[in-house]
Amino acid sequence: MLSSFGSSTIHALVYDSVLRSWLQLDGCNQILSHSYYQKGAFYDGCLYFTTPEPFNVVYLDFDAGKWERSKIELPGSLTFVRLVSDEDRKLYLIGGVGQSGISRNIKLWELGENGENWVERETLPEMICRKFVSVCYHNYEHVYCFWHQGLICVCCYTWPEILYYMVCRRTWHWLPKCPSLPDKWSCGFRWFPFKPELYAIV
């Protein structure tokens, strides 16, 4: 959890469920560069974030209790970048590739097995890419990602559809908007992964 306590200084608050206590970690302001509103991706015991330009990957090491900058070089010509993990097994990077803030294509990378490089996995098909870029109006601050049951979901606060990548089939699709929404809807959209477990111990 990140908290400002009513000031411009941001702290990370980590709850230790074994000790049943909170630990406050400083240094968020310098390393996150005002991108503390984004959701982190948990992988290999650390919580990963991306920073605004110049793009970088930073992480909170829970064992060491401190923030670190990743030394892994990012792909070139990025216009935006987001991270998502598949429940701690793999770490993915989704980013636009282009110039002057204009994305010509969008790619998906996976952190290599040695943890030392990003391996390109997929490129968004041209027609889907055109639609996604037009939806965002090249304002990628509205873009966020999450993992849900084998899907990498790429969303935009201003659009009622979800772009998702089915990992097992290596295919991209659009999830249509909810039919209950009016055709013209001016409010923002925020999607959450939800996995109901409808059982109880008797």
N, C-alpha and C positions, 0 to 999 in steps of 0.2 A: 504494500500500500504506500502511495506517495502523498505527503501532506505538506502544506505550506504554513500551517499554524497562523494564518492571517498575515503572513509577511511574504517577501519576495524570495526567501530562502526555502528551498525544497529539501525535505528529508525523506529517506526511505524507512518505512517501519516494517520490520519483519517479525512475525509471530512464531515463536518456538513452541510447538505443541507438546514437546516433552517437558520442557521447563515451565511451560504455561506463563510465558512472559514475552514482552515486546523488546526488540532491539532497534535502536535508532542508528541509521547509517547516514552520514553526511556526504557531501561531494556531488550530489545529483545535479546541481545547477551547472557546474563546470563541464561535466561529462555528457549530460543529456542535451545540452544546448536548447532548452525550452521545448523539447519534444516529449516531456514527461506525461502528456495526456494520452499517449498511445499505449496500447496493450503490449505487454512483453510476451516473448515466446520462451517457454521453459524447455531447456535441453541440457542434458549431462550435468545436472546439479546447479545450473546457472540460469538466470533470467536475462534474456537477450533483448536489446532494443536497437533501433537505428536512429541516427541523428539527421537533422537537416543538412543541406549542403554546407561545407563539403561532406559528402556522405561517409559515414563510418558505422561500424557495428561496435556497440559497447555492451557490457554485461555486468550483472551483479553476481559475484561469487559468494554463495551463501556460506560455504565452509570457511573461506578466508574472511568473510564479513567486510568486503570492500568492492568498489567499482573498478573495472578494468576496461581498457580499449583493446579490441581484437586486433591482432597483427596480421590477420588474413586479408589479403588484397582483394578488394571488390572488383567486379567486372567494370569495364570502361564505358564511358558515354552514358551514364545513368541519368535519367530525369526524375525518377523517384524510386524508392526501395522500401520494401516491407518484409517482415520475417514471420514465419509460421512453423510450428513444430507438430509432428504427429504423435503426440503423447509421449515425448521424450525419446523416441527411437531415431528420428531424422530431423534435421533442421533445413528448412527450405527458404530461399530468397526469391521474392517476386519483384521485378523492376521494369521500368520503362527504359528503352534505349533510344537515344536520339540526340538532338542538339538544341541549345537555347531553350530548354524547358519543353520542347515539343517531342513527344514520343512517336517514333516511326514504327516501333514494334514493342511487344511486351514479352519478356522471357521468364522462365522458371529455372532456377538453379538449385542444386542440392549440395550441402556441405560434404566434401569428400570423406571417405572412410578414415583417412589419416588426419582429418581435421585441419588440413593445411591449405585447402583451396576450394573454390566454388566450381562445381561441375555443371555445365549447361545441360538441362534435361529436355525442355520443351520451348517452343515459340508459339505464341498465340496466333491462330489462323488469321489471315488478313481481314476478312469481313468482320469477324468478331472483334478484332483489334480496333477497327474503324469505329464500330459502334461504341465500344468502351471508352475510347478517347473522346468521342463526341459527347458522351454522357458526362464525363468529368470536366469538359471544357478546359482541359489541360491544367485544372486546379487539383493537383494530386494530394493536397492536404485532406481532401474529403475521402480518400481511399483508405480502407482498412481490410485486414484479412483475418480469417480464423480457420481452424481445422474442425471438421465434423464427420466422423465415421467414414474415413477414407476419401473425403472430399476437401480440397483446398478452395475455400470460398473467398472471392474477391468482391468487395462491396463498395458502394459509394453512398454517402449520406444523402445525396440529392436524387437518387434513382431507386425505384421500387423493385428492380430485378436484381438477382444475384448471379454473377458469373462464377462458375465453379469448374474445377479440374478434377476429374475422376482418376485417381492415381492408378488403380488397378487396370484400367482400360486405356490410360494415357489419352483421354479425350476431353475437350472443352465443351461446355454447354451453358445455356442461359436458363435459370429458374424463373418462370414467369411471375409477375406481380400477383399479390393476393387479389382474388376477384372481388373481395369486399371493398377494396379501395376505389374511390371515385376516379374517373379518367384524369381529372386535373386535381392534383394533390400538392399543396404548397409546403407541407410540413416535411421535416427531415426524416430519414429512415435509419434505424439502428437494428441490426440483426444479431441474434444470440444463438449459439449452438445449444441445443437442448436434447438430451437423451433420457427419456422417461424410463424408469425402472418400476414397472407396475407389479410389485410383489411385496409381501410382508412376512416377517417371521412370526409363526403362530405357536 
